[in-house]
Amino acid sequence: MAKVVVAAPLRAEFPGGAEFEIEAVTVFELVRELDRLSPGAAAYIEAGVLVAVDGALVADWSTSLTRSSEVLLVPHIAGG
């Protein structure tokens, strides 16, 4: 199962906690499962959350996960 860690600024959107163990083989499946656990999470993630898998940011939700993958959800911060 992939370990999901939710960064502190996003935790209010995920009332289930700051860390999850999710059974998924792609980022898409992981986000879909998070949405099942916390309705609206998928839209929230798509709108402004960066996803990092094993320390690397990914934009492609078809990115594969392994049982030992660590997925970090962090807010997208705009600069100017």
PyMOL Python script that loads the backbone (N, CA, C, O; Angstrom):
from pymol import cmd

cmd.read_pdbstr("""\
ATOM      1  N   MET A   1       0.836  -1.181   0.000  1.00  0.00           N
ATOM      2  CA  MET A   1       0.000   0.000   0.000  1.00  0.00           C
ATOM      3  C   MET A   1       0.881   1.243   0.000  1.00  0.00           C
ATOM      4  O   MET A   1       1.880   1.310   0.715  1.00  0.00           O
ATOM      5  N   ALA A   2       0.502   2.210  -0.799  1.00  0.00           N
ATOM      6  CA  ALA A   2       1.235   3.472  -0.834  1.00  0.00           C
ATOM      7  C   ALA A   2       0.901   4.278   0.411  1.00  0.00           C
ATOM      8  O   ALA A   2      -0.234   4.278   0.888  1.00  0.00           O
ATOM      9  N   LYS A   3       1.903   4.957   0.919  1.00  0.00           N
ATOM     10  CA  LYS A   3       1.705   5.840   2.066  1.00  0.00           C
ATOM     11  C   LYS A   3       1.456   7.238   1.529  1.00  0.00           C
ATOM     12  O   LYS A   3       2.229   7.739   0.713  1.00  0.00           O
ATOM     13  N   VAL A   4       0.382   7.868   1.983  1.00  0.00           N
ATOM     14  CA  VAL A   4       0.037   9.223   1.566  1.00  0.00           C
ATOM     15  C   VAL A   4       0.211  10.146   2.762  1.00  0.00           C
ATOM     16  O   VAL A   4      -0.330   9.893   3.839  1.00  0.00           O
ATOM     17  N   VAL A   5       0.966  11.214   2.564  1.00  0.00           N
ATOM     18  CA  VAL A   5       1.176  12.213   3.608  1.00  0.00           C
ATOM     19  C   VAL A   5       0.590  13.530   3.111  1.00  0.00           C
ATOM     20  O   VAL A   5       0.925  14.005   2.026  1.00  0.00           O
ATOM     21  N   VAL A   6      -0.282  14.104   3.916  1.00  0.00           N
ATOM     22  CA  VAL A   6      -0.936  15.358   3.567  1.00  0.00           C
ATOM     23  C   VAL A   6      -0.222  16.487   4.315  1.00  0.00           C
ATOM     24  O   VAL A   6      -0.141  16.469   5.543  1.00  0.00           O
ATOM     25  N   ALA A   7       0.295  17.465   3.571  1.00  0.00           N
ATOM     26  CA  ALA A   7       0.978  18.611   4.180  1.00  0.00           C
ATOM     27  C   ALA A   7       0.017  19.380   5.085  1.00  0.00           C
ATOM     28  O   ALA A   7      -1.186  19.434   4.831  1.00  0.00           O
ATOM     29  N   ALA A   8       0.558  19.964   6.127  1.00  0.00           N
ATOM     30  CA  ALA A   8      -0.243  20.646   7.147  1.00  0.00           C
ATOM     31  C   ALA A   8      -1.283  21.625   6.600  1.00  0.00           C
ATOM     32  O   ALA A   8      -2.415  21.613   7.083  1.00  0.00           O
ATOM     33  N   PRO A   9      -0.956  22.475   5.612  1.00  0.00           N
ATOM     34  CA  PRO A   9      -1.961  23.435   5.137  1.00  0.00           C
ATOM     35  C   PRO A   9      -3.187  22.791   4.483  1.00  0.00           C
ATOM     36  O   PRO A   9      -4.208  23.456   4.307  1.00  0.00           O
ATOM     37  N   LEU A  10      -3.102  21.517   4.124  1.00  0.00           N
ATOM     38  CA  LEU A  10      -4.207  20.846   3.436  1.00  0.00           C
ATOM     39  C   LEU A  10      -5.027  19.950   4.356  1.00  0.00           C
ATOM     40  O   LEU A  10      -6.051  19.418   3.927  1.00  0.00           O
ATOM     41  N   ARG A  11      -4.625  19.773   5.567  1.00  0.00           N
ATOM     42  CA  ARG A  11      -5.241  18.764   6.435  1.00  0.00           C
ATOM     43  C   ARG A  11      -6.706  19.010   6.726  1.00  0.00           C
ATOM     44  O   ARG A  11      -7.442  18.060   6.992  1.00  0.00           O
ATOM     45  N   ALA A  12      -7.147  20.240   6.685  1.00  0.00           N
ATOM     46  CA  ALA A  12      -8.567  20.520   6.914  1.00  0.00           C
ATOM     47  C   ALA A  12      -9.438  19.903   5.828  1.00  0.00           C
ATOM     48  O   ALA A  12     -10.606  19.598   6.069  1.00  0.00           O
ATOM     49  N   GLU A  13      -8.884  19.720   4.644  1.00  0.00           N
ATOM     50  CA  GLU A  13      -9.624  19.130   3.520  1.00  0.00           C
ATOM     51  C   GLU A  13      -9.688  17.609   3.604  1.00  0.00           C
ATOM     52  O   GLU A  13     -10.455  16.980   2.874  1.00  0.00           O
ATOM     53  N   PHE A  14      -8.897  17.019   4.478  1.00  0.00           N
ATOM     54  CA  PHE A  14      -8.829  15.565   4.618  1.00  0.00           C
ATOM     55  C   PHE A  14      -9.078  15.193   6.074  1.00  0.00           C
ATOM     56  O   PHE A  14      -8.134  14.917   6.814  1.00  0.00           O
ATOM     57  N   PRO A  15     -10.340  15.184   6.491  1.00  0.00           N
ATOM     58  CA  PRO A  15     -10.643  14.961   7.901  1.00  0.00           C
ATOM     59  C   PRO A  15     -10.240  13.585   8.422  1.00  0.00           C
ATOM     60  O   PRO A  15     -10.262  13.355   9.631  1.00  0.00           O
ATOM     61  N   GLY A  16      -9.878  12.678   7.538  1.00  0.00           N
ATOM     62  CA  GLY A  16      -9.470  11.340   7.966  1.00  0.00           C
ATOM     63  C   GLY A  16      -8.092  11.306   8.598  1.00  0.00           C
ATOM     64  O   GLY A  16      -7.717  10.298   9.197  1.00  0.00           O
ATOM     65  N   GLY A  17      -7.335  12.378   8.481  1.00  0.00           N
ATOM     66  CA  GLY A  17      -6.019  12.399   9.081  1.00  0.00           C
ATOM     67  C   GLY A  17      -4.952  12.971   8.174  1.00  0.00           C
ATOM     68  O   GLY A  17      -5.228  13.420   7.062  1.00  0.00           O
ATOM     69  N   ALA A  18      -3.725  12.945   8.674  1.00  0.00           N
ATOM     70  CA  ALA A  18      -2.592  13.506   7.953  1.00  0.00           C
ATOM     71  C   ALA A  18      -1.858  12.447   7.142  1.00  0.00           C
ATOM     72  O   ALA A  18      -1.096  12.777   6.234  1.00  0.00           O
ATOM     73  N   GLU A  19      -2.085  11.176   7.465  1.00  0.00           N
ATOM     74  CA  GLU A  19      -1.437  10.080   6.743  1.00  0.00           C
ATOM     75  C   GLU A  19      -2.455   8.986   6.461  1.00  0.00           C
ATOM     76  O   GLU A  19      -3.325   8.682   7.277  1.00  0.00           O
ATOM     77  N   PHE A  20      -2.314   8.406   5.271  1.00  0.00           N
ATOM     78  CA  PHE A  20      -3.203   7.332   4.839  1.00  0.00           C
ATOM     79  C   PHE A  20      -2.372   6.215   4.228  1.00  0.00           C
ATOM     80  O   PHE A  20      -1.293   6.461   3.691  1.00  0.00           O
ATOM     81  N   GLU A  21      -2.862   5.017   4.307  1.00  0.00           N
ATOM     82  CA  GLU A  21      -2.312   3.883   3.567  1.00  0.00           C
ATOM     83  C   GLU A  21      -3.369   3.553   2.514  1.00  0.00           C
ATOM     84  O   GLU A  21      -4.495   3.186   2.850  1.00  0.00           O
ATOM     85  N   ILE A  22      -3.004   3.684   1.246  1.00  0.00           N
ATOM     86  CA  ILE A  22      -3.959   3.515   0.148  1.00  0.00           C
ATOM     87  C   ILE A  22      -3.460   2.426  -0.791  1.00  0.00           C
ATOM     88  O   ILE A  22      -2.295   2.419  -1.187  1.00  0.00           O
ATOM     89  N   GLU A  23      -4.346   1.512  -1.142  1.00  0.00           N
ATOM     90  CA  GLU A  23      -4.039   0.477  -2.122  1.00  0.00           C
ATOM     91  C   GLU A  23      -4.339   1.050  -3.505  1.00  0.00           C
ATOM     92  O   GLU A  23      -5.502   1.263  -3.849  1.00  0.00           O
ATOM     93  N   ALA A  24      -3.299   1.302  -4.298  1.00  0.00           N
ATOM     94  CA  ALA A  24      -3.462   1.866  -5.642  1.00  0.00           C
ATOM     95  C   ALA A  24      -2.207   1.584  -6.455  1.00  0.00           C
ATOM     96  O   ALA A  24      -1.105   1.517  -5.911  1.00  0.00           O
ATOM     97  N   VAL A  25      -2.384   1.418  -7.767  1.00  0.00           N
ATOM     98  CA  VAL A  25      -1.228   1.168  -8.638  1.00  0.00           C
ATOM     99  C   VAL A  25      -0.852   2.398  -9.460  1.00  0.00           C
ATOM    100  O   VAL A  25       0.204   2.420 -10.094  1.00  0.00           O
ATOM    101  N   THR A  26      -1.711   3.427  -9.455  1.00  0.00           N
ATOM    102  CA  THR A  26      -1.399   4.690 -10.133  1.00  0.00           C
ATOM    103  C   THR A  26      -1.842   5.851  -9.248  1.00  0.00           C
ATOM    104  O   THR A  26      -2.622   5.673  -8.312  1.00  0.00           O
ATOM    105  N   VAL A  27      -1.340   7.023  -9.556  1.00  0.00           N
ATOM    106  CA  VAL A  27      -1.764   8.225  -8.832  1.00  0.00           C
ATOM    107  C   VAL A  27      -3.257   8.443  -9.030  1.00  0.00           C
ATOM    108  O   VAL A  27      -3.948   8.847  -8.095  1.00  0.00           O
ATOM    109  N   PHE A  28      -3.765   8.184 -10.228  1.00  0.00           N
ATOM    110  CA  PHE A  28      -5.203   8.340 -10.503  1.00  0.00           C
ATOM    111  C   PHE A  28      -6.028   7.491  -9.548  1.00  0.00           C
ATOM    112  O   PHE A  28      -6.984   7.985  -8.950  1.00  0.00           O
ATOM    113  N   GLU A  29      -5.670   6.221  -9.400  1.00  0.00           N
ATOM    114  CA  GLU A  29      -6.403   5.339  -8.491  1.00  0.00           C
ATOM    115  C   GLU A  29      -6.308   5.823  -7.055  1.00  0.00           C
ATOM    116  O   GLU A  29      -7.276   5.741  -6.298  1.00  0.00           O
ATOM    117  N   LEU A  30      -5.147   6.324  -6.685  1.00  0.00           N
ATOM    118  CA  LEU A  30      -4.960   6.839  -5.339  1.00  0.00           C
ATOM    119  C   LEU A  30      -5.874   8.040  -5.085  1.00  0.00           C
ATOM    120  O   LEU A  30      -6.531   8.114  -4.047  1.00  0.00           O
ATOM    121  N   VAL A  31      -5.916   8.972  -6.025  1.00  0.00           N
ATOM    122  CA  VAL A  31      -6.766  10.153  -5.878  1.00  0.00           C
ATOM    123  C   VAL A  31      -8.239   9.746  -5.846  1.00  0.00           C
ATOM    124  O   VAL A  31      -9.025  10.307  -5.083  1.00  0.00           O
ATOM    125  N   ARG A  32      -8.605   8.781  -6.666  1.00  0.00           N
ATOM    126  CA  ARG A  32      -9.987   8.296  -6.672  1.00  0.00           C
ATOM    127  C   ARG A  32     -10.366   7.698  -5.316  1.00  0.00           C
ATOM    128  O   ARG A  32     -11.479   7.904  -4.831  1.00  0.00           O
ATOM    129  N   GLU A  33      -9.444   6.962  -4.711  1.00  0.00           N
ATOM    130  CA  GLU A  33      -9.703   6.375  -3.398  1.00  0.00           C
ATOM    131  C   GLU A  33      -9.778   7.462  -2.322  1.00  0.00           C
ATOM    132  O   GLU A  33     -10.617   7.384  -1.424  1.00  0.00           O
ATOM    133  N   LEU A  34      -8.913   8.470  -2.404  1.00  0.00           N
ATOM    134  CA  LEU A  34      -8.991   9.592  -1.464  1.00  0.00           C
ATOM    135  C   LEU A  34     -10.336  10.309  -1.597  1.00  0.00           C
ATOM    136  O   LEU A  34     -10.911  10.760  -0.606  1.00  0.00           O
ATOM    137  N   ASP A  35     -10.828  10.408  -2.831  1.00  0.00           N
ATOM    138  CA  ASP A  35     -12.119  11.049  -3.072  1.00  0.00           C
ATOM    139  C   ASP A  35     -13.258  10.227  -2.467  1.00  0.00           C
ATOM    140  O   ASP A  35     -14.251  10.783  -1.997  1.00  0.00           O
ATOM    141  N   ARG A  36     -13.111   8.928  -2.482  1.00  0.00           N
ATOM    142  CA  ARG A  36     -14.120   8.063  -1.857  1.00  0.00           C
ATOM    143  C   ARG A  36     -14.125   8.270  -0.337  1.00  0.00           C
ATOM    144  O   ARG A  36     -15.182   8.319   0.293  1.00  0.00           O
ATOM    145  N   LEU A  37     -12.922   8.391   0.237  1.00  0.00           N
ATOM    146  CA  LEU A  37     -12.796   8.576   1.678  1.00  0.00           C
ATOM    147  C   LEU A  37     -13.189   9.980   2.128  1.00  0.00           C
ATOM    148  O   LEU A  37     -13.723  10.170   3.221  1.00  0.00           O
ATOM    149  N   SER A  38     -12.917  10.955   1.271  1.00  0.00           N
ATOM    150  CA  SER A  38     -13.202  12.359   1.577  1.00  0.00           C
ATOM    151  C   SER A  38     -13.816  12.993   0.332  1.00  0.00           C
ATOM    152  O   SER A  38     -13.091  13.566  -0.482  1.00  0.00           O
ATOM    153  N   PRO A  39     -15.150  12.902   0.164  1.00  0.00           N
ATOM    154  CA  PRO A  39     -15.797  13.401  -1.053  1.00  0.00           C
ATOM    155  C   PRO A  39     -15.380  14.839  -1.387  1.00  0.00           C
ATOM    156  O   PRO A  39     -15.371  15.724  -0.532  1.00  0.00           O
ATOM    157  N   GLY A  40     -15.038  15.032  -2.654  1.00  0.00           N
ATOM    158  CA  GLY A  40     -14.579  16.327  -3.138  1.00  0.00           C
ATOM    159  C   GLY A  40     -13.067  16.454  -3.183  1.00  0.00           C
ATOM    160  O   GLY A  40     -12.539  17.436  -3.705  1.00  0.00           O
ATOM    161  N   ALA A  41     -12.368  15.465  -2.639  1.00  0.00           N
ATOM    162  CA  ALA A  41     -10.907  15.525  -2.597  1.00  0.00           C
ATOM    163  C   ALA A  41     -10.290  15.550  -3.987  1.00  0.00           C
ATOM    164  O   ALA A  41      -9.318  16.272  -4.213  1.00  0.00           O
ATOM    165  N   ALA A  42     -10.834  14.777  -4.925  1.00  0.00           N
ATOM    166  CA  ALA A  42     -10.250  14.722  -6.271  1.00  0.00           C
ATOM    167  C   ALA A  42     -10.287  16.094  -6.937  1.00  0.00           C
ATOM    168  O   ALA A  42      -9.294  16.532  -7.516  1.00  0.00           O
ATOM    169  N   ALA A  43     -11.421  16.766  -6.857  1.00  0.00           N
ATOM    170  CA  ALA A  43     -11.534  18.097  -7.461  1.00  0.00           C
ATOM    171  C   ALA A  43     -10.597  19.075  -6.767  1.00  0.00           C
ATOM    172  O   ALA A  43      -9.983  19.919  -7.419  1.00  0.00           O
ATOM    173  N   TYR A  44     -10.488  18.965  -5.460  1.00  0.00           N
ATOM    174  CA  TYR A  44      -9.606  19.845  -4.693  1.00  0.00           C
ATOM    175  C   TYR A  44      -8.146  19.610  -5.095  1.00  0.00           C
ATOM    176  O   TYR A  44      -7.396  20.565  -5.298  1.00  0.00           O
ATOM    177  N   ILE A  45      -7.751  18.351  -5.207  1.00  0.00           N
ATOM    178  CA  ILE A  45      -6.375  18.017  -5.599  1.00  0.00           C
ATOM    179  C   ILE A  45      -6.082  18.524  -7.011  1.00  0.00           C
ATOM    180  O   ILE A  45      -5.028  19.108  -7.262  1.00  0.00           O
ATOM    181  N   GLU A  46      -7.013  18.300  -7.919  1.00  0.00           N
ATOM    182  CA  GLU A  46      -6.815  18.728  -9.305  1.00  0.00           C
ATOM    183  C   GLU A  46      -6.697  20.244  -9.424  1.00  0.00           C
ATOM    184  O   GLU A  46      -5.961  20.747 -10.273  1.00  0.00           O
ATOM    185  N   ALA A  47      -7.418  20.967  -8.577  1.00  0.00           N
ATOM    186  CA  ALA A  47      -7.451  22.427  -8.681  1.00  0.00           C
ATOM    187  C   ALA A  47      -6.217  23.128  -8.119  1.00  0.00           C
ATOM    188  O   ALA A  47      -5.879  24.223  -8.568  1.00  0.00           O
ATOM    189  N   GLY A  48      -5.549  22.529  -7.160  1.00  0.00           N
ATOM    190  CA  GLY A  48      -4.453  23.303  -6.590  1.00  0.00           C
ATOM    191  C   GLY A  48      -3.518  22.554  -5.659  1.00  0.00           C
ATOM    192  O   GLY A  48      -2.953  23.143  -4.737  1.00  0.00           O
ATOM    193  N   VAL A  49      -3.353  21.276  -5.891  1.00  0.00           N
ATOM    194  CA  VAL A  49      -2.467  20.484  -5.033  1.00  0.00           C
ATOM    195  C   VAL A  49      -1.406  19.823  -5.903  1.00  0.00           C
ATOM    196  O   VAL A  49      -1.706  19.248  -6.949  1.00  0.00           O
ATOM    197  N   LEU A  50      -0.177  19.916  -5.454  1.00  0.00           N
ATOM    198  CA  LEU A  50       0.916  19.224  -6.139  1.00  0.00           C
ATOM    199  C   LEU A  50       1.063  17.829  -5.541  1.00  0.00           C
ATOM    200  O   LEU A  50       0.895  17.627  -4.338  1.00  0.00           O
ATOM    201  N   VAL A  51       1.377  16.888  -6.398  1.00  0.00           N
ATOM    202  CA  VAL A  51       1.553  15.507  -5.971  1.00  0.00           C
ATOM    203  C   VAL A  51       3.008  15.115  -6.207  1.00  0.00           C
ATOM    204  O   VAL A  51       3.529  15.247  -7.315  1.00  0.00           O
ATOM    205  N   ALA A  52       3.646  14.638  -5.160  1.00  0.00           N
ATOM    206  CA  ALA A  52       5.020  14.143  -5.272  1.00  0.00           C
ATOM    207  C   ALA A  52       5.018  12.659  -4.935  1.00  0.00           C
ATOM    208  O   ALA A  52       4.429  12.233  -3.942  1.00  0.00           O
ATOM    209  N   VAL A  53       5.687  11.882  -5.779  1.00  0.00           N
ATOM    210  CA  VAL A  53       5.812  10.449  -5.556  1.00  0.00           C
ATOM    211  C   VAL A  53       7.289  10.150  -5.328  1.00  0.00           C
ATOM    212  O   VAL A  53       8.133  10.405  -6.187  1.00  0.00           O
ATOM    213  N   ASP A  54       7.572   9.619  -4.181  1.00  0.00           N
ATOM    214  CA  ASP A  54       8.944   9.276  -3.807  1.00  0.00           C
ATOM    215  C   ASP A  54       9.903  10.452  -4.026  1.00  0.00           C
ATOM    216  O   ASP A  54      11.022  10.278  -4.509  1.00  0.00           O
ATOM    217  N   GLY A  55       9.442  11.648  -3.661  1.00  0.00           N
ATOM    218  CA  GLY A  55      10.285  12.836  -3.704  1.00  0.00           C
ATOM    219  C   GLY A  55      10.303  13.596  -5.014  1.00  0.00           C
ATOM    220  O   GLY A  55      10.968  14.628  -5.107  1.00  0.00           O
ATOM    221  N   ALA A  56       9.596  13.121  -6.031  1.00  0.00           N
ATOM    222  CA  ALA A  56       9.575  13.793  -7.331  1.00  0.00           C
ATOM    223  C   ALA A  56       8.157  14.247  -7.665  1.00  0.00           C
ATOM    224  O   ALA A  56       7.212  13.460  -7.596  1.00  0.00           O
ATOM    225  N   LEU A  57       8.015  15.535  -8.032  1.00  0.00           N
ATOM    226  CA  LEU A  57       6.700  16.036  -8.430  1.00  0.00           C
ATOM    227  C   LEU A  57       6.235  15.333  -9.694  1.00  0.00           C
ATOM    228  O   LEU A  57       7.017  15.107 -10.617  1.00  0.00           O
ATOM    229  N   VAL A  58       4.954  14.991  -9.727  1.00  0.00           N
ATOM    230  CA  VAL A  58       4.385  14.349 -10.914  1.00  0.00           C
ATOM    231  C   VAL A  58       3.141  15.105 -11.345  1.00  0.00           C
ATOM    232  O   VAL A  58       2.337  15.522 -10.511  1.00  0.00           O
ATOM    233  N   ALA A  59       2.990  15.277 -12.634  1.00  0.00           N
ATOM    234  CA  ALA A  59       1.796  15.903 -13.189  1.00  0.00           C
ATOM    235  C   ALA A  59       0.915  14.866 -13.872  1.00  0.00           C
ATOM    236  O   ALA A  59      -0.278  15.086 -14.082  1.00  0.00           O
ATOM    237  N   ASP A  60       1.513  13.748 -14.209  1.00  0.00           N
ATOM    238  CA  ASP A  60       0.818  12.675 -14.917  1.00  0.00           C
ATOM    239  C   ASP A  60       0.227  11.692 -13.909  1.00  0.00           C
ATOM    240  O   ASP A  60       0.954  10.966 -13.231  1.00  0.00           O
ATOM    241  N   TRP A  61      -1.095  11.680 -13.821  1.00  0.00           N
ATOM    242  CA  TRP A  61      -1.764  10.827 -12.844  1.00  0.00           C
ATOM    243  C   TRP A  61      -1.726   9.350 -13.220  1.00  0.00           C
ATOM    244  O   TRP A  61      -2.210   8.509 -12.462  1.00  0.00           O
ATOM    245  N   SER A  62      -1.158   9.022 -14.379  1.00  0.00           N
ATOM    246  CA  SER A  62      -0.981   7.606 -14.717  1.00  0.00           C
ATOM    247  C   SER A  62       0.346   7.080 -14.173  1.00  0.00           C
ATOM    248  O   SER A  62       0.701   5.925 -14.407  1.00  0.00           O
ATOM    249  N   THR A  63       1.075   7.924 -13.449  1.00  0.00           N
ATOM    250  CA  THR A  63       2.332   7.522 -12.822  1.00  0.00           C
ATOM    251  C   THR A  63       2.099   6.311 -11.927  1.00  0.00           C
ATOM    252  O   THR A  63       1.173   6.298 -11.116  1.00  0.00           O
ATOM    253  N   SER A  64       2.933   5.304 -12.076  1.00  0.00           N
ATOM    254  CA  SER A  64       2.801   4.070 -11.306  1.00  0.00           C
ATOM    255  C   SER A  64       3.255   4.247  -9.872  1.00  0.00           C
ATOM    256  O   SER A  64       4.161   5.024  -9.571  1.00  0.00           O
ATOM    257  N   LEU A  65       2.600   3.503  -8.999  1.00  0.00           N
ATOM    258  CA  LEU A  65       2.962   3.447  -7.592  1.00  0.00           C
ATOM    259  C   LEU A  65       3.353   2.015  -7.239  1.00  0.00           C
ATOM    260  O   LEU A  65       2.895   1.055  -7.860  1.00  0.00           O
ATOM    261  N   THR A  66       4.195   1.899  -6.243  1.00  0.00           N
ATOM    262  CA  THR A  66       4.533   0.575  -5.721  1.00  0.00           C
ATOM    263  C   THR A  66       4.020   0.493  -4.286  1.00  0.00           C
ATOM    264  O   THR A  66       3.538   1.481  -3.732  1.00  0.00           O
ATOM    265  N   ARG A  67       4.127  -0.674  -3.702  1.00  0.00           N
ATOM    266  CA  ARG A  67       3.703  -0.848  -2.308  1.00  0.00           C
ATOM    267  C   ARG A  67       4.508   0.040  -1.363  1.00  0.00           C
ATOM    268  O   ARG A  67       4.024   0.405  -0.291  1.00  0.00           O
ATOM    269  N   SER A  68       5.723   0.385  -1.750  1.00  0.00           N
ATOM    270  CA  SER A  68       6.568   1.193  -0.873  1.00  0.00           C
ATOM    271  C   SER A  68       6.578   2.674  -1.247  1.00  0.00           C
ATOM    272  O   SER A  68       7.332   3.451  -0.661  1.00  0.00           O
ATOM    273  N   SER A  69       5.751   3.075  -2.216  1.00  0.00           N
ATOM    274  CA  SER A  69       5.720   4.483  -2.626  1.00  0.00           C
ATOM    275  C   SER A  69       5.228   5.373  -1.498  1.00  0.00           C
ATOM    276  O   SER A  69       4.343   5.007  -0.723  1.00  0.00           O
ATOM    277  N   GLU A  70       5.836   6.563  -1.432  1.00  0.00           N
ATOM    278  CA  GLU A  70       5.347   7.590  -0.522  1.00  0.00           C
ATOM    279  C   GLU A  70       4.860   8.747  -1.381  1.00  0.00           C
ATOM    280  O   GLU A  70       5.600   9.279  -2.208  1.00  0.00           O
ATOM    281  N   VAL A  71       3.613   9.125  -1.174  1.00  0.00           N
ATOM    282  CA  VAL A  71       2.989  10.190  -1.936  1.00  0.00           C
ATOM    283  C   VAL A  71       2.749  11.370  -0.995  1.00  0.00           C
ATOM    284  O   VAL A  71       2.144  11.221   0.067  1.00  0.00           O
ATOM    285  N   LEU A  72       3.228  12.530  -1.398  1.00  0.00           N
ATOM    286  CA  LEU A  72       3.069  13.731  -0.605  1.00  0.00           C
ATOM    287  C   LEU A  72       2.143  14.685  -1.344  1.00  0.00           C
ATOM    288  O   LEU A  72       2.341  14.963  -2.526  1.00  0.00           O
ATOM    289  N   LEU A  73       1.131  15.183  -0.644  1.00  0.00           N
ATOM    290  CA  LEU A  73       0.214  16.178  -1.202  1.00  0.00           C
ATOM    291  C   LEU A  73       0.556  17.524  -0.576  1.00  0.00           C
ATOM    292  O   LEU A  73       0.490  17.688   0.642  1.00  0.00           O
ATOM    293  N   VAL A  74       0.922  18.486  -1.422  1.00  0.00           N
ATOM    294  CA  VAL A  74       1.321  19.809  -0.931  1.00  0.00           C
ATOM    295  C   VAL A  74       0.554  20.886  -1.708  1.00  0.00           C
ATOM    296  O   VAL A  74       0.206  20.679  -2.870  1.00  0.00           O
ATOM    297  N   PRO A  75       0.289  22.037  -1.069  1.00  0.00           N
ATOM    298  CA  PRO A  75      -0.435  23.082  -1.766  1.00  0.00           C
ATOM    299  C   PRO A  75       0.427  23.708  -2.866  1.00  0.00           C
ATOM    300  O   PRO A  75       1.641  23.856  -2.730  1.00  0.00           O
ATOM    301  N   HIS A  76      -0.238  24.063  -3.941  1.00  0.00           N
ATOM    302  CA  HIS A  76       0.430  24.793  -5.017  1.00  0.00           C
ATOM    303  C   HIS A  76       0.518  26.254  -4.575  1.00  0.00           C
ATOM    304  O   HIS A  76      -0.496  26.860  -4.230  1.00  0.00           O
ATOM    305  N   ILE A  77       1.694  26.804  -4.584  1.00  0.00           N
ATOM    306  CA  ILE A  77       1.893  28.182  -4.118  1.00  0.00           C
ATOM    307  C   ILE A  77       2.250  29.050  -5.320  1.00  0.00           C
ATOM    308  O   ILE A  77       3.236  28.798  -6.014  1.00  0.00           O
ATOM    309  N   ALA A  78       1.444  30.060  -5.551  1.00  0.00           N
ATOM    310  CA  ALA A  78       1.702  30.984  -6.658  1.00  0.00           C
ATOM    311  C   ALA A  78       2.690  32.049  -6.217  1.00  0.00           C
ATOM    312  O   ALA A  78       2.653  32.530  -5.085  1.00  0.00           O
ATOM    313  N   GLY A  79       3.555  32.397  -7.120  1.00  0.00           N
ATOM    314  CA  GLY A  79       4.533  33.447  -6.829  1.00  0.00           C
ATOM    315  C   GLY A  79       4.334  34.624  -7.743  1.00  0.00           C
ATOM    316  O   GLY A  79       3.545  34.574  -8.687  1.00  0.00           O
ATOM    317  N   GLY A  80       5.031  35.649  -7.466  1.00  0.00           N
ATOM    318  CA  GLY A  80       4.836  36.794  -8.332  1.00  0.00           C
ATOM    319  C   GLY A  80       5.974  37.737  -8.315  1.00  0.00           C
ATOM    320  O   GLY A  80       5.942  38.756  -9.005  1.00  0.00           O
TER     321      GLY A  80
END
""", "prot")
cmd.dss("prot")
cmd.show_as("cartoon", "prot")
cmd.util.cbc("prot")
cmd.orient("prot")
